[in-house]
Amino acid sequence: MHPQIKKILFASDLTETSRHAFTHATMLASRFRASIVFLHVMEDLPKGARAFLDEGTIEKIRKQAAESAQSKLIGKKAEIRMLESELNRFCQTAFEESVDQVTIDTDVRVLEGNVIETIISTTKEMNCDAIVMGSTRRGRIAEAMLGSVVKGVLRYSDTLVIVAPPK
């Protein structure tokens, strides 16, 4: 029996590598007549900060952020709406340039949180059959120090993960 792919989660970090990976997602969506959930996750604390800050300091930063949340949230929501609007425009342009003139339903989401956890939880929540994401090449030391979203998703996801190589 052939795998059924009806919905694809495309995880984007908005880099050029991710843009290239999106062509793979649209190709798969066209091939399987699947819809795409375009996801960008804005991490609340930079990855590298956790290596230099203790849990108490991180909690203090979060508390300060929570105290001024209302004004920031209004600005953040506007920022997210603008980003979602631009990503929708990007998706439409990409589909118009596609070889197969197939209409592909796209749901654009911009969320905040831990990138790996958010990708996996959104995949489950949206009942996606596959995850497509791009990969960059880094040196071994940089990879070990920085960790990898791709590696984390591959490790924790129960869903098919397709990793597009850099252009």
N, C-alpha and C positions, 0 to 999 in steps of 0.2 A: 504494500500500500504506500502511495506517495504521501509525503508530508503535506498537510494543509496549512498554508500560511494565509490567514485572513486579515491580520492586523500586525503591523511592524512598528516597534518603538525605535525611533531614530534618536540616539543620544548625541547631542552636539555641544562642543565647547566653543563654538563660533570661530574656530580657526580655519585657515586655508585647508588643512588636512581634513577637517570635519566637512568642509564644503565638498571636497573630493569624495569623501565617504558617502555623502548624500546622493551622489549619482548612482552608487551601488544600491542604496535603499530604494530609489525611484525605479531602477531597473527591476529589482525584486518585486516591488509593488505592481509594476506593469505586468511582469511575468505571471504572478499569482493573482492578479486583480485584487490586490489587498489595499487596505487603507494604511496611512502612516500617522503615527503620533510623533510629532516633532517635539523633543524635550530638551530644554536647556536648564541646567541647575546652577543657581547662584549660591556658592558655598558661603556660609555666614562667617567663617573664620578661615583665613588662609591655611592651606595644608601645612606649610613649614612652621607656622606659629606654634603648633602643638608641641613641637620638639623643643621649643625654647621657653614655654610657659607652663607653670604648674597648674593643677586643676583649680586651685583657689583663685589664681589670677584670671583664668579663663571664666570662672563663675562671676568674678567681679566685673569683667568686661561685659558679660551677658546681662548682668543686673543693670549696669549703666545704660546699656542699649535698650533694655526693657523700660526704664524710667522715661526715656525720651521716645518711646515707640510710636506714640500717636502721630507726632509730626513727621517722624521718619517714615512711618507706614504709609501715610498719604503720599509722600514723595516716592517711596518704593513702589507703591501700587501704580502710580502714573508712569514710572520708569518701566515697570513690567508690562503695562498696557502698550506703551510705545514699542518696546522690544517685540512683543507678540505681534503687533501690527506690521512691523518691518519684516519679521520672520514669515508671516503670512504672504507678504508681497514677494519675498525671496522664493518661497515655495511655488507660488503661481508662475513666476518667471522661469524657474527650473523646469516645471512641468511643460510649459509652452515650448521650451527648447528641446524637450525630450524627443528621441527618435520615434518611439511609439506614441502616437497621439491618443493616449488613453487618459481618461479623467480619473484622477487619483484623489480620493477624499483625504484631507489632511487636517489634523487637530493639533494646533500649536499650543504648547504649554511651557511657561517659564515659572519654575518653582525655586524655593530656597531650601537649603538643608545640606546634609551630607550627600555628596554626589552619588556614591555607590548605593547607599541605602535608598535614596530617592529614585534612582533608575530602577532598582529591583522592585520597590513598592509600587511605582507607577506601572511597571510591566504587569504586575499581578492585578492591580486595580483596574486597568484598562483591558485586561484579558488579551494581551499581546502574545502572538505565537513566536515572535523572533525579535531580537535586539540587533540593530546595526549600529556600529560605531567605528570611528577612525582610530588609527594608531600612529604614533610618531616613533621614530628611532632615536634612542638615547644611549649613551654609554652605560656600561654596567654599574658604575659607581653612582651615577645620577639616578638610574632606575632603582637601585637599592635604597638610596636615601629618600627619594621623592615618593616612592611607591607608585602605584599605577591604577588608575580607574579601570582600565581594561582588565588588568589582572584581578582586581577585586570583583568586577562583574562576572568574569569567567569563573571565579572561585565560588561565588555565592548564588548565582542564578540557576534556576531550574529550567530556564527557557533557552532555546537555541540562540547562540550569540555568534554573530558574523562580524569579523574584524577586517575592515578594509585597510590595506597597506597605504603608506604615504604615496602621494602622486609621484 
